Amino acid sequence: MSFENLKRNRVEISKLVQAAEAVGGGEKKSYADEREWKPTVDKAGNGYAVLRFLPAAEGSDLPWVRYWDHGFKGPTGQWYIENSLTSIGQPDPVGELNSRLWNSGHEEDKETARKQKRRLHYVVNALVVEDPSSPHNVGRVVLYKFGKKIFDKIMDVMQPSFADEKAVNPFDFWDGADFKLKIRQVEGYRNYDKSEFASATPLFGGDDQKLEEIYGKQHNINEFTDPSHYKTYDELKAKLARVLGESPQAMGAPTMQQESQMNVPAPAPEYKVSEPITAEEMNVTSDDDTMSYFAKLAQED
């Protein structure tokens, strides 16, 4: 096409947009994980659903994995939403920065560290038994992420406190129990205190054919602690510097020991059912709904 023809036959923007949408170019990218299930709440902040936690899938030692991430907005207006390398036993730049801030002796630095602290998440495979707000989910095998509050309830039924209570493995097909998720809005935050396990009962009445079908539909949760799914220390440090508006050099350099660890992928940490919760974990925020909210805000920026 000559320049004169181009000038006479200029294409309107609307036609370009229509052409792009026709081949999917105008579609908005979705960051949602279609495997993940999230509860729905009403206008008052109340929600209810029944889940059955599933046993460890083939290739997994445990029916759950846990990991940490950070989500905060820096002075530049940019968001830092990344998994923490501490999840896989490696040093993490935000964790190192927070340690320096906490030990600076200044209260404002401690407050900054609190806002940037890591968030604890657990991930399991679950069968949706009831979901009144979204009945189409019933029967789906999904990934369900939750924090320490719900994990404490799991530990409570596995390690009962009283002699008249029988220990229950909530992940067992035959001797497990349904989990009744009850959500309330308390002082502006989601509260899960009313959630509880039902009496132990076989899933599907112990029908082996149905149980085997469910077992085969489980998702791979090991990816959440797979080092290949994590950014490197240097990548995270560069991202943190951009968010804070500082140079990576100004944020401090890792020690020689940390540098040697950075290039050696660490195996996922081993977790035992009887593993105690440390004092540090008691101070870790585990509000998954808040984290999802942060992620949504970051996408909109």
KOLRO-702493 format. One record per atom (N, C-alpha, C, CB): residue in one letter; z, x, y. Coordinates in steps of 0.05 Angstrom, whole numbers, plus 5000, padded with zeros to 4 digits. Glycine has a CB too. Example, Ala and Ser with C-alpha at 12.3 -4.5 7.8 and 13.67 -1.06 7.14 Angstrom:
BEGIN
A515652644886
A515652464910
A515652644934
A518152264911
S514252574955
S514352734979
S515752585001
S511452824988
***
This chain:
BEGIN
M500050174976
M500050005000
M500050185025
M502549815000
S498150125043
S498050275068
S500350195087
S495350225082
F500750365107
F502850305126
F502350045141
F503150535146
E499849995148
E499149745162
E499849495145
E496249745170
N499149515119
N499749295101
N502749255097
N498449335073
L504149485096
L507049475093
L508249335118
L508249755091
K507149395141
K508249285166
K507648985167
K507049415190
R505348895157
R504648615158
R506048455137
R501648575155
N506748575115
N507848435092
N510748515085
N506148475067
R512348545106
R515148625101
R516548415085
R516548675128
V518148495066
V519648315049
V522248245062
V520048435020
E522847985062
E525447895073
E527747975055
E525347595077
I530048025067
I532448105052
I533047905030
I534848155070
S532847645036
S533547435017
S531947464991
S533147165029
K529347544994
K527747574970
K528647814953
K524747604978
L529548024967
L530548254953
L533048194938
L531048494972
V534848034951
V537347954938
V536747784914
V539147804958
Q534947594917
Q534247414894
Q533147574871
Q532247204903
A531447764877
A530247934856
A532448094841
A528148124868
A534348194857
A536548354844
A538248174827
A538248484866
E538847934837
E540547754821
E539147654796
E541347514838
A536447644797
A534947554774
A535247744750
A532047524781
V535748004756
V536148194734
V539048294732
V534248434738
G540848134745
G543648204743
G544648394763
G544248314716
G542948494781
G543848684801
G545748574821
G541548804815
G545848304825
G547648194844
G550248104832
G546347964857
E550748164807
E553148074794
E555448254804
E552948084764
K557748134808
K560148284816
K561448404791
K562148104830
K561948664793
K563048804770
K565848704764
K563149104775
S566348644738
S568948554730
S570548784717
S568648314710
Y573048804726
Y574849014716
Y576748904695
Y576349154738
A576448644689
A578248514670
A577548604641
A578148214672
D579648644625
D579348714597
D579348444582
D581548904587
E577048374571
E576748114557
E578548094533
E573848064549
R579548314523
R581348304500
R584148224508
R581348574486
E584848264533
E587548224542
E588147934549
E588148404566
W590547844540
W591447574547
W593647594568
W592447424522
K593547414588
K595647404608
K596547114611
K594647514635
P599147074614
P600146804616
P599346674643
P603246804613
T599146414643
T598546264667
T601046114676
T596246064662
V601546114702
V603845974713
V602945764732
V605846174727
D604645564736
D603945344754
D604745424783
D605445084746
K604545234801
K605045284829
K607945374834
K604445044846
A609745274817
A612645344819
A613245614807
A614345134807
G611245734794
G611645994781
G612645974753
G613546154797
N612545734741
N613445704713
N611145714694
N614945434710
G611645824670
G609545844650
G610745844622
G607946094654
Y609145764603
Y610045754575
Y607745804556
Y611345474569
A608345954535
A606346004514
A607946104489
A604246214523
V606546084467
V607746184442
V605846394430
V608245954421
L606946624424
L605346844413
L606646934386
L605247084432
R604947044369
R605947174345
R605147464345
R604947024319
F607047644348
F606447924348
F605548014321
F608948094358
L603448174320
L602248254294
L603048524285
L599148234297
P602848584259
P603648844248
P601849064257
P603848834218
A602749314252
A601049544259
A598349524245
A602449814250
A596249564260
A593549554249
A592949804234
A591449504272
E590849794218
E590050034203
E589550264222
E587549974185
G590750494216
G590450734233
G592650764253
G587850724247
S594550564254
S596750584273
S599350604258
S596750334292
D601150764268
D603850794256
D605750574264
D604951064262
L605450474288
L607150274299
L605550034310
L609050384321
P606749794311
P605249564322
P605149564352
P606549314312
W606349754365
W606149774394
W605650054403
W608749664407
V604650084428
V604550344442
V605750294469
V601650454444
R606650504482
R607650484509
R606450704526
R610750504509
Y606050634551
Y604950824570
Y606050764598
Y601850814570
W605550944616
W606450914644
W604050934662
W608651124651
D604250804685
D602250844706
D603550824733
D599950644703
H601950884754
H602950874781
H601050684797
H603051154795
G602150544816
G600550364833
G601750344861
G600250094821
F600550474880
F601550464907
F599350514927
F603850664911
K599750434952
K597850464973
K598750694991
K597450204990
G597050884996
G597751115013
G597351055042
G596051345005
P598151245060
P597851215089
P594951195098
P599251445103
T593151285081
T590251265087
T589150985084
T588651455070
G590750805071
G589750545065
G588450525037
G587850455085
Q588150755024
Q587050764997
Q589250724977
Q585651034992
W588450624953
W590250564931
W590150784910
W589650294918
Y592550844899
Y592751024876
Y593650854853
Y594751264881
I591850794834
I592550634810
I591350784787
I591350344812
E593150944774
E592351114752
E594451134731
E591651394763
N593651184706
N595551234684
N596951494689
N594051224657
S599451514681
S600951754684
S600651934660
S603951694689
L600152194665
L599852384643
L602452414627
L598952654654
T604752324638
T607252334623
T607052164598
T609552254641
S605251974598
S604851794575
S604051954550
S602751584580
I602752184554
I601752344532
I603052624533
I598752384533
G605452634544
G607052874543
G606053104561
G607152964516
Q604553044582
Q603553244600
Q604653214628
Q600453244600
P604753424644
P605753404672
P603853224688
P606053674685
D604953084707
D603352894723
D603852954753
D604052594717
P601852974769
P602153044797
P603952854813
P599553064811
V603752594807
V605452404822
V608452444814
V604652114817
G608852484788
G611552534779
G612752784792
G611652564749
E611152994794
E612053244807
E612653194837
E610053464803
L610853054850
L611252994878
L613852834882
L608852844890
N614252624865
N616552454868
N619152614864
N616452224848
S619052804845
S621452974841
S622153134866
S620953164817
R620053254878
R620553404903
R621653224925
R617953544912
L620452984927
L621452794948
L624352714943
L619652554949
W624952664918
W627652564911
W629752784917
W627752484882
N628953034913
N630853254916
N630853374944
N630253464896
S629353254962
S629053374989
S631653335006
S626753245004
G633253144998
G635653085013
G635352885035
G636653345025
H632852785038
H632252585059
H631952305047
H629652665075
E633352115058
E633251845047
E630451725049
E635251665062
E628951785070
E626251675072
E624451785050
E625051745100
D624952035042
D623352145019
D624052004993
D623852445017
K626651934990
K627451794966
K626151514965
K630551764965
E625951384988
E624651124989
E621751144982
E625050995017
T620351354991
T617551394984
T617251434954
T616351635000
A619051594943
A619051644914
A619451384898
A621151844906
R621151214908
R621650954894
R619050784894
R623950794908
K617650784917
K615250624919
K612950734901
K614250614948
Q613150994895
Q611051124879
Q611751164850
Q610351384892
K614151064842
K615051124815
K613251004793
K617951034811
R613451114770
R611751024748
R612750754737
R611751224726
R610850604725
R611450344714
R611050344684
R609650124728
L612850224670
L612850224641
L611349984630
L615650234630
H609650034610
H608149824597
H608249854567
H605249804607
Y608449644552
Y608049634523
Y605549474517
Y610649514509
V604149544496
V601749394488
V601949324458
V599149554494
V601449074451
V601448994423
V599048814418
V604148834416
N598448784393
N596548574384
N598148314380
N595048654359
A597148094389
A598547844386
A596547614380
A600147774411
L597547424365
L596047174360
L597046964379
L596247084330
V595246834394
V596046614412
V596446364395
V593946574435
V598946274393
V599546034377
V599445784395
V602346064365
E600545804419
E600445584438
E599945694466
E603145414438
D598245554481
D597645634508
D596845374523
D595445854510
P598845214531
P598244954543
P596444964567
P600844824551
S596645174583
S595045204607
S592145284601
S596245404626
S591745424579
S589045514571
S588745474541
S588545814579
P588445234532
P588345174503
P586145314488
P588144874499
H584045404503
H581845534489
H582645804478
H579445574508
N584945904487
N585946164477
N587346144450
N587946284497
V588045904442
V589545864417
V587845974393
V590245574412
G589046134376
G587646244353
G586446514359
G585546064345
R586446614384
R585346874390
R587247094384
R584546884420
V586247324374
V587747564372
V587247724397
V586947724346
V589447784412
V589147894438
V590948144441
V589847684460
L590448294462
L592248494471
L594148374491
L590748744483
Y596748424487
Y598748314505
Y600348554516
Y600548104492
K600448574543
K601948784556
K604448664568
K600248934577
F606648814565
F609148714576
F610948954583
F610548524557
G613148894596
G615049104604
G617549114588
G615649074633
K619549244599
K622049304585
K623549054578
K623749494601
K623548854595
K625048604590
K624348484564
K624548404613
I621748454558
I620848324533
I621348514510
I617948244535
F620948774515
F621448964493
F624348964485
F620549254501
D626148924504
D628948904498
D629548664479
D630648874523
K628048444483
K628448214466
K627448274438
K626947974478
I625348434436
I624348514409
I626448684395
I621748674412
M627648874410
M629749044399
M632148884391
M630549254419
D632848674406
D635148514400
D634948374373
D635548304422
V632548274366
V632248134341
V632048334318
V629847944341
M631048574323
M630948774302
M633648914297
M628848984309
Q635248914318
Q637949034316
Q640048844328
Q638049314331
P640648624313
P642448424324
P645248544329
P642648184304
S646648424348
S649248524356
S651548414341
S649648474385
F651148184327
F653348054314
F652948024284
F653747774326
A655148014269
A655048014240
A653747764228
A657848034229
D653747544243
D652547294232
D649547274238
D653947054243
E648447484250
E645547484257
E644047664238
E645147574286
K641847564228
K640147714209
K637947854224
K638947524188
A637548114218
A635448264231
A632748154223
A635648564223
V630948134243
V628248024239
V626248224249
V627947744253
N624148274234
N621948434243
N619848244255
N620648604220
P619748214281
P617948014293
P614948074289
P618447984322
F614348314279
F611548384274
F610648324246
F611148684281
D612348224229
D611748174201
D610347914197
D614348194184
F608147914180
F606747674175
F608447464161
F604247734157
W610147554142
W611547374124
W614447314134
W611547484097
D615747514144
D618547484153
D618947504183
D620247694139
G616747484198
G616847504227
G617447234240
G614247614238
A617247224266
A617846984281
A616046954305
A620846984289
D615446714313
D613946654337
D615646724361
D613046364338
F614246824383
F615646884408
F614946674428
F614847174418
K617046534438
K616646334458
K616946454486
K618646094454
L614746494499
L614746624525
L615246414547
L612046764531
K617546444561
K618246254582
K618546404608
K620946104574
I616946324627
I616846464653
I617946284675
I614046554660
R619746404691
R620746264715
R620346444739
R623746184712
Q620346314763
Q620346474788
Q623146484799
Q618346344809
V624246724799
V627046764809
V627046964831
V628846854785
E627846874855
E628047044879
E625347194884
E630247254876
G623147044880
G620547154886
G619247324864
G620747314910
Y620647354841
Y619547514820
Y619447354794
Y621247764816
R617547434777
R617447304751
R619847384734
R614847374736
N621047194720
N623347244704
N622847144675
N625847094716
Y623547314656
Y623047254628
Y625547214612
Y621347474616
D627847174625
D630447164611
D630546934591
D632647134631
K629146714596
K629346484578
K627546514553
K628546234593
S625946714553
S624146754530
S625846814505
S622146984535
E624846734482
E626446764457
E624646754433
E628646554455
F625646854410
F624246834385
F625146584370
F624747084368
A623246454357
A623946224340
A625046324313
A621446044335
S625746144296
S626746224269
S624546364254
S627745984254
A625346544237
A623346694221
A621846504202
A624746914204
T619246534201
T617546374184
T614946514178
T617046094197
P613746484155
P611246614149
P608946504167
P610446574119
L607246674177
L604946594192
L603046454174
L603646834207
F601946224182
F600046064166
F601246004138
F597446214163
G603945984137
G605145914112
G604846134091
G604045664102
G604046374100
G603646594081
G600946594067
G605846584060
D599046444078
D596346424066
D594946704069
D594646204080
D594646844046
D593547114047
D590747134059
D593447224019
Q589146934054
Q586346934064
Q586346924095
Q584746704052
K587946744106
K588146724135
K589446974147
K589646474143
L591547074134
L592847314145
L591047554145
L595447374128
E589447584123
E587647814122
E585447794144
E586347824094
E584647544150
E582647504171
E583747584198
E581747204171
I586247504203
I587547584229
I587947884230
I590247434231
Y588748004208
Y589248294207
Y586748444214
Y590248374179
G584448344205
G581848474211
G580848444239
G579848374192
K582048264254
K581248214282
K582848374303
K581447924288
Q584748534294
Q586448674312
Q584848894328
Q588748804298
H585848944352
H584549144369
H585949414366
H584649054399
N584549624374
N585649894372
N587349944397
N583350104370
I590049964392
I591850014414
I592250314419
I594549874409
N591350474400
N591750764404
N590250884428
N590850914378
E588250734438
E586750834461
E588550864486
E584450654467
F590750714487
F592550734510
F594150994511
F594350494510
T594251134489
T595551394489
T593651614478
T598151384472
D591151564481
D589051764473
D588551934496
D586451624462
P589052204494
P588552384517
P585752364529
P589052664509
S583752294512
S581052274523
S580652044542
S579052254500
H582551864543
H582451634561
H583951684587
H583451384548
Y584951924590
Y586451994614
Y584952194631
Y589252104607
K585252174658
K584052374676
K585652624674
K583952264705
T584452844680
T585853104679
T587753124702
T583753334680
Y589553324700
Y591553374721
Y590153434747
Y593353614713
D588053594747
D586653664771
D585253424784
D584553884766
E584153244767
E582853004777
E584852824791
E581352854755
L587152784778
L589252614789
L590352734815
L591452574769
K590652994815
K591753124839
K589853094863
K592353424834
A587253114857
A585253084879
A585252794889
A582453154868
K585552604870
K585652324878
K588152264895
K585652134853
L590452374886
L592852344901
L592652454929
L595252474886
A591452684931
A591052814958
A589452634976
A589753084955
R587252514965
R585552334981
R587152094991
R583152244965
V588751974973
V590351744979
V592451805000
V591651624954
L593652034999
L595752115017
L594652245043
L597652295004
G592052315042
G590852445066
G591752725069
G591552285090
E592252865046
E593053145047
E591253315030
E596053165037
S591453565033
S589853745016
S591353794990
S589254015030
P589953834967
P591353884942
P593154124944
P589253924920
Q592354324959
Q594054574961
Q596654514975
Q592454784977
A596654324994
A599154265008
A601154114991
A598454105033
M600254014969
M602053854952
M603554024931
M600553634938
G603154284931
G604554454913
G602854504888
G607154334904
A603154744876
A601654814852
A603354794828
A600555104855
P602154734804
P603654724780
P604554994771
P601954594757
T606655004755
T607655254745
T605755364724
T610455224733
M606255614716
M604555744695
M604755584669
M605256034691
Q607155494663
Q607555344639
Q605955084640
Q610455284634
Q606054944663
Q604554694666
Q601554744664
Q605154564692
E600554964675
E597755024674
E596855064645
E597055274690
S598555194629
S597855234601
S597854964586
S599755424587
Q599554774594
Q599654524580
Q597354344588
Q602254374587
M596354374613
M594254204622
M591654224606
M593554274651
N591154454595
N588654494580
N588954444550
N587754774584
V591354364542
V591854304514
V592654014511
V593954494502
P590853844501
P591553554498
P593953524480
P589153394487
A596053394491
A598453354475
A598153114458
A600853334493
P599253114433
P599152874417
P600852654429
P600152944388
A600152404422
A601752184432
A604552204422
A600451914423
P606552144440
P609352164432
P609951984408
P611152104455
E611752074391
E612651914368
E615051744377
E613452094344
Y614851484371
Y617051304379
Y618251184354
Y615951094398
K620851174353
K622251054331
K623550804340
K624451254320
V623950614321
V625150364328
V627850394341
V625350184304
S629350604332
S632050644341
S632250814366
S633750754319
E629950884377
E629951064400
E631450944423
E627051134409
P633451084434
P634950964457
P633450964482
P637551124461
I634050784499
I632850774526
I634450954544
I632750474537
T633251144556
T634651334573
T635351214600
T632951594577
A637151344614
A637951254641
A635551254659
A640151424653
E633751444655
E631351454672
E629651204669
E629651704665
E629351114644
E627650884639
E628850634651
E627250844608
M631550624653
M632850394665
M631950354694
M635950424664
N631150574707
N630250564735
N627250534738
N631250804750
V625850514716
V622950494717
V622050204720
V621650614692
T620450144739
T619449874743
T617549804721
T618149844770
S617749554710
S616049474688
S614849204693
S617549474662
D614349134718
D613248874726
D610248884723
D614148794754
D609248804700
D606348814695
D604748634714
D605748744666
D605948414722
D604548224740
D604248354767
D606147964742
T606248504777
T605948654802
T603748854800
T608548784809
M603548994777
M601549194774
M598749074774
M601949354747
S598448844762
S595848704762
S595148624791
S595948464744
Y597148534806
Y596748464834
Y595748694850
Y599248344846
F597048934846
F596149174860
F593249244853
F597949404853
A592549214827
A589849284819
A587849104832
A589649264788
K588548844835
K586748654847
K586348724877
K587848364844
L588548794890
L588248874918
L586549114922
L591048924930
A586849304904
A585249554906
A582249494903
A586149754885
Q581549304885
Q578749234881
Q577649104906
Q578449054857
E579348954921
E578348804944
E578048984968
E580248574950
D579449214969
D579349394992
D576549504996
D581349614989
***
